[in-house]
Amino acid sequence: MNNTIFDQIDFGPLKEFLDNDDITDISYSNNGQIWLKSLSRGVFQVSKPEVNNELMEKIAFQCSNVMGKTFNMAHPFLDAESAELRLNFVHDSIATNGIACVVRKTPAKIRLNKEKLLKENYVSLPLHDFLFKCVEGHCNIIVSGETGSGKTELVKYLASHTKENEKIITIEDTLELHLDRIFPHRDIVAMKTNNIASYSDVLVTCMRQNPRWILLSEVRSAEAVTAVRNSISSGHNILSTIHSDKASGIPMRLYSLLETNLDVDQFLKSIHRYIHLGVHVKGYMSKRYGRFQREIVEVCEFYVDDNNEPRSNVIYTKDAAGVEVYHNPSSHLLDYLDAQGIYLPRETFVKEETVLKEQKSN
């Protein structure tokens, strides 16, 4: 754990959780309850009596001093952030059953690798290699999923396959990607929005920095949706994440975040025209594997057809029983990749006669 500004803080018995790479989140609440979120076990409770309200208040005051902030009844909320930790405290004047705290670990490392993903059935080999080819071919990709499903980790892994000479700019409101620290030799600019510099302000400056890739850690506001649309329509490539229940629902999820009366058909056409792929990841306790499982369960292609209508093509699905179904990418995606110098066979996953049989049976 490398946190620099928090090195002087005594986390006491919480230190063992901070040093454990398998643990991603620590939640303290209800006068002594500790809930952990880990890569291997998901969410579970641990008992540690020495972690109590008194200790958490001590840590909160240390964090407030380091950050130059105030934490009391008049200022009952505290956000503290370092290179690899993000902490949020709620004062007991608001949290009436005792001080509450959530610690989120955002290490400057890529936890995923090909061997690990294949071994843990996170992704199949054909789909893994297809996604990497899409990154090589400068496809715009949005990863969807619930909180804790591993969206950001997948984006970091995909971003690791961008070309060394392609400039990357990350735009985040909370620092999680850390690509500039993971790849210190590369041309990467890490930008952070705040109360002074909004997404719109940062994006204007970002364009002047001449990036090839723009990475938004998460699309969760109307301003972020606008940033995505402006980025892709100006010819830049993006990787980003969003909360959604399925990959095919990403365009409508983006529209719902706008909270506007903008013409839905016009908006969907622009999204389908410029976003090439949606990838949905799921994290859950699996009876089948006997552990917490993260996996890609849907990949959907978006495009605008020859009649200027928005279309979706579900390339891949995986059900709860582990049954995988593949469909070939459309000619729109394959032609785009061809133009980028990435050549995939027209029958990328399945033979055409198999596809025809499936369509007839449906």
N, C-alpha and C positions, 0 to 999 in steps of 0.2 A: 504494500500500500504506500503510494507516494503522494502526500497531500500538502507538504510544505507549510502552508499557513496554519494547518491544524496540528502540526507536529508537537506544539507546546501544550495541546489539550490532553488531559488525562481521561481517556475513555474507560478506564478501569476494566471491569469484567466484560465489557462489550468488545474489547480489543480482539478477543479470539474470533468473534464473528466478522470483524472488519478484515482480519488477516486471512480468512477462509475464502478462497477464490470461488468456491461453489455457491456461496451465499451472495445474493444480489440485493436483498432488501431486509431491513430490520424495522419492525414496528413495535412501539411500546405504548401501552394504554391501560386504562382501567386499574390503576393502582398496582401495577406490577406484572401485567401480562406481556409476554414477549412472543411475537410471531415472526418467523423467519420465512423468507422466500429463497429457494435454492434452485440451481439448475437441475439437480438430480431428483429432488424430492417434492418440488413444488412448495406449497405453503404448509407450515407445520408450527406447532407451539413447543417452546422449551421452558423449563423451569430453572430460574436462577434468582433465588431470593435476595441476593446482594444487589441486584438491579432493582431499585425502587425510586419513588418520587424524589427523594432527596438527592440521589445520584444524578437523575435526569435533569433536575433543576440546576445542579452544579455544572453539568455539561452545557446546558443552555446558556447560562451566564458566561461561561468561558467562551462559547461561540459568539455571543453578542459582543463581548469585549474585543475579540479578534476581528470581527466584521465591522466594529465601530457603530453598532446598533444598540437599541434599547429594547429590553424584554421585561415588561411588567404589566400591571393591570391597564395602564394607559396605552401600552403597545403590546397587545397579547399574542401577536403572531410574529414568528421569527423564521426567516429563510437564511440559511448559511450555506455557502458553496465554496468548494475548493477544487483542486485539479481533478480529483477522483471521488469526491463525496458530495452529496447534496442532502442537507438536513432541513426538516421543517418541524417547528415546535408550536404547540398551542398551549397558552398559559392556563393554569387551573382556574382562573376567573371565568374562562370561557368553557374549557373542558371540565365540567363540574365533577367528574369522577377521577380527577387527577390529571396532571400534566400529560400531554400526548406528544409523541415524536415518531417521525418516520425518517429513516436513513436509507438513501439510495446510493448504491455503489456504481460508479461509472468508470471502470478502469480503462487506461489507455492501452488496450490490447484487443486483439481479435480472438474471441473465444472459439470460433468455429474454424474447422478445417475439413478438407474433403474426406479424409479417412474417418474422422469422427462422425460426420454427417451420414455417410453411407453405413457405418457400423451401427449407428443408433436409429436407422430407418427414418431419418429426418427427411431425406430426399433420395430418389432413385438415381442411378448413374446417368441414364439418358436425360432425365430432367435437369440434373445438376449441370451437365455439359451444355445443354441447350440454353440455360439461363446465362452461363458464362459467355456463350457465343453472342447472346443478345446484348450483354454489357460491352463486349468487344465491338459490336456493331452499333453502339451508341443509341440503344433503345431507352426511351423514357420509362421508368419502372416505379410503381408505387406498391409498397408492401403494406397489407392490411392485417388486422388481427386485434385481439383483445389485449388489455393491459397484462403484461407479464408473459406474453406469447413469444417474445424474442424478436420483435420487428426491427428494432435498432441494430441488434447484433447481426441480423441477416443483411441489412443495408451496408453495415461496415464490411461484411464479408464480400458482398458484391462489389463494393467500391475498391476493395483490395485488388480487383482484377482489371481496373482501369489502367490504361497505358501510362507508363512512367513519365512521358513527356506531355501529358494532358493536365492542364491546370485545374485544380479543384478549389471551390469556395464552399465552405459549410456555413449555413445560416441557422442559428439556434437561439431559443430564448433561455434554455438551460443546457449547459455543455454536457454532451453525452458521447459524441462521435470520436473526438480526440484524434482524428486522422493526421493532424499536423504533428502530433507527438509519436504516433505509430510509424509514420513515414517521414522522419525529419529531413530526409534528403530530397523530398519532392516539393514541387511548387504548389503549396496548399495555404490558403488563407482561411483562418477560423474567425467568423464574425458572430457576435452575440448581440441580439436585440435587447433593448431596455426601455425605460420610460422616456428616454430622450431620442433614441434611434429606433424607429419602428421597422417592421418588415419592409414597408414601402421605401423608407429612407435607405435601409441597408441594401435593398435590391438595386436601387439606382446606382449606388456606389459599386455594388458587385458587378454590374454590367460594364462599368468603366475599367474594371480590373481584368477584363478579357478572359473569363474562365471557359473551359470546355464543359466542365461539370459543375452543377449547382446542387448541393445536398441540403435539403431541409429536413431536420431531424424528425419533425412531426407536423402534419397539417391538421390544426385543431381550431382555426378561427377563419373568419371571412377574409381577414387581411392575408393570412397564409395561403388561402385558396387563390386569391388574386395574384399573390407572388408566384405561385406555381404556374398559373395560366400565362402570366407575363413572361416568365422564364422560358417556357417551352415554345411560346409563339414567336419569341425573338431568336430562335434557333439554337438555344443552349440545351444541354441534356441534363436531366434531373434524376435523382434517386431520392425517394422520400417515403414516409410512413403515414398511416392514417388509421383511426379506429373504425372498423367496419366488420360486418358479420360474414362477408364473403367477398371474394375478389371481383366478381361480376357486378357487385353493388357499389363499387368505388365511385363511378361517375355521379350517381345520384347522391351518394354520401357527400361528395364535394359540393354539389348543388345545395344540399340541405344546410351546410355550414355557412353558405353565403347570406342566408336570412334576407333575401331580397326578392323583388318581383321581376327580376331579370328573366327574359324569355327562356324557358327551360330547354326548348328544342335547340335554340341557338347555342346555349351553354354546352349541352351534351355533344353537339356536333364539334365544338372546339376541343373538348376533352377527348373525344374519340379520335379526332384527327391527330392529336399530338401525343397522347399517352399511349404507348404501345402495349404495355403489359401491366396487369394487376396480379400480385402474388399474395395468397392468403396463408398465414401461418397460424397454427393452433397449438396451445399448450394445455395439457390436461393430465389427470391421474389415470393411467392406462391399466386396466385389468389384464389386457393382453400381454403387455410387457412387464407388468408388476413394478412400475416406477412412473415418475413424472415424465411425460413424453412431449416433445415439441416436434412438429413436422409440417411440411408444406402440404396442404390439402386441396388447394385449387390454384390454377394458373389460367388467367383469362386474357385474351387478346382483344384490343379495341381498335376499330378502324371505321372509316367512312366509305361506304360503297360507291359504285359508279353513279348512283342516283342521288348522291350527297345525303344519304341517310346513315345515322350512327348504328353500327353493328357491333356485336360481341361474339367471340368464338372461344368457348371454353376448351382450352388445349389439354388440360389435365385435371382430374379429380381423384381424390382418395377418400373412401368412406370409412366408417368406424370399424369395419371388419378388416381394413387394410387392402381392400380391392381397389386397384388403380385402373383408370380408364384414360386412354390417350386419344387425342384427335390431332390431325396435322394442322400446323399454322396455315393461315390463309395466304393467298398469293400476294396480298397487300404487304404483309410482314416480310415474307420471303423476298419480295422485290426491293423493299427498303433495305434489308440486310445485304442483298446483292450490291446495291448502290454504295454500301459502306465497305465493300470488299470482303464480306462474310458470306460464304456460299454454303447453304444447307440443301440437302435433297428435298425435292417437292414432297416426297413421302418421308417426312422427317421421323415420324414415329410408327405409323401404321400404313399398310398398303391400301390403295384407294378402294379396292373391292371390299375390304373389310369395313371401311367407313361407310360405303354404300349399303352394306348389309345392316349395319347398326342404324343408319338413318331409316331404312325400310321397317326395321323391327320396332322403331320408336313411333 
